[in-house]
Structure formats: C-alpha cells, structure tokens
Amino acid sequence: MVLDADVGALVTACPWCETNIGDASAASNAGVEVLDLVELVHRAMGLGTEGAPGERRRRAPGRLNL
C-alpha cells in the first residue's frame, strides 16, 4: 500500500519500518526514498547527511513483503 502511493519519500521513526519499506522499495524499483525522522530534520537544518541516521543504517531482522 505504501509503495502504491504517489510519493517520492516516506518518513518514519521506526528502524524496522525503515528497513522493511526500504527493502520493498528497492526490490520493486518503486523509487521511494525512506528516511528516518531525525535524518529529515538533519537535512531540513541544512546539515547534510554525513553522520545522519541513514548513513549508519543497520539491517533489522526479518523483512516485510509488500
């Protein structure tokens, strides 16, 4: 459902959701960028992405098949 929406990015504060939706987006070539909430704030403040949560992503156990 999320990947069917006409959006360029999705923001979440849940690391499991970020991983699962990101994996599903990549597997389906949906082109939806998945961002951590802190990463979005980091970008909005003009601080770039170095050191932001997305740069230190860890793989969460399990995957969601969307």
Secondary structure, 3 states (H helix, E strand, C coil): CHHHCCCCEEEECCHHHHHHHHHHHHHHCCCCEEEEHHHHHHHHCCCCCCCCHHHHCCCCCCCCCC
